[in-house]
Amino acid sequence: MKITFLGAAHEVTGSCHYLEVGDKHILVDYGMEQGINIYENEPLPVEESMIDYVLLTHAHIDHSGLLPLLYSKGFRGSIYATDATVDLCSIMLRDSAHIQMAEAEWRNRKAKRSSDVDEYVPLYNMEDADGAIKCLVPIHYGKKIKICPELSVRFTDVGHLLGSAAIEVWLTEDGVTKKLVFSGDIGNDNLPLIRDFETIEEADYVLCESTYGDRLHVRERVDYVSELAQIIRDTFAKGGNVVIPSFAVGRTQELLYFIRQIKANHMLDDLGDFPVYVDSPLAVEATGVFNKNVYDCFSDEALELVKKGINPLVFTGLNLSITSDESKAINFDNEPKVIISASGMCEAGRIRHHLKHNLWREECTILFVGYQAVGTLGRSIVEGAKEVKLFGEPIEVRAKIMKLEGVSGHADKAGLTKWMLGFKSDPKMVFIVHGDDSVTDTFAQYLHDEHGFNTYAPFSGTRYDLIADEFEVETNGVRIEGAKKKIRTASTVFERLLAAGQRLLAVINHNEGGANKDLAKFADQINSLCDKWDR
């Protein structure tokens, strides 16, 4: 019975943890890395086809984004997640596949122009995303289920995103049961749309995120509605646009909630029924998922509106841009407007086009409303870059750059502490993950010194024996020289062929004990295939 830390170890993105219990192989999250890559991540300890189950904390791509890759390399197990997470993944994983395929198409066109003959193969394709989606199994909040004799789980609302959960995991081996709790991403207090996090009373081991483990968002509650209204008023007075890079799932819906309040409370009536554009097909689909999961996930305040027959995410002047032509038309309209577009860190998507058209305009405001990872375009702009490159063209930054302080889907240091203090008795060990390099150590030290927890911030590759209650492998992390940007590395065609071969071996092993007649037929089919391709 062991846990191996693979991703989001002394880093914020790419969450992935590997569990061994009996003969079962389990992943908790399998996320994509974003931003700057400081440390090498250890590969999966077993072939993808050997993974039996995935437990998914929530739908954000840094927790779910490599599930289609897992499927492409032979995984055919079950992926357990909450109802809302399953709904969101059904659109987000397809969107991620679309990005991978579009990037491959662009790179291959570029390669042809430069006589580069190597084909760029996407990390995964739409077929892989659809396959992973079919593996998703929805679970209701608060319901403990026994997946197999070695594994039971329960998902608890953690208030970070629609459907987000901390996962309680019971592992049983040789008559010994240990309980682990994976925090996932813990939500900020008093989010406008979804419920606050719930706490958990007991665990043997806890994995706690630490994204904002070294800071407090705000000392006093900020009136985000009034602040956003003032930003819109000031920008429109200059004839400019308010451009908001926003995460398509979660943050966009919160902004719609705020703007509906601005209009309902007549705070900007002198500006007329000003237009608001949501320019992200993913955000539009995600908003539909939010409306579907009202009663399971919405806050009491939002539910009160629903009970009155008011959709908290809809208002007059709202425009949803789906097609590329609709997106392009936004920047040919001179009327001041609010443009909400993805991606939230400005790394991909339509927001880059809106930045190209608005960053150089002094009358415009670029308003950031979420975390900007180190190495992203959004982080560069927030930190005062005077010029950035968009589509190979240098663009001067003349627009007013602002942040809506305190708006975050992540709990700050106080919120993380509150969640940890929900445990009635101290766990044997608290592993601090999902934080910047220094933050994981700082937060681990704080929990130890101020609250008496036994803490440890593991690097990728660290393995802990849960029965012996000791480290089997401790690593110090393999630093990448120059801290290179995390690239969504494409697999080569040959790598996909190797993965197919690994899956074939797994299928052969699964057929052990089958009828001789069927096994002989299977062997003949494999030999026939080998005869065809043996060169």
Summary of the structure (lengths in Angstrom):
residues: 535
radius of gyration: 24.2
end to end distance: 43.6
largest distance: 81.2
contacts: 1831
relative contact order: 0.15
helix: 35%
strand: 22%
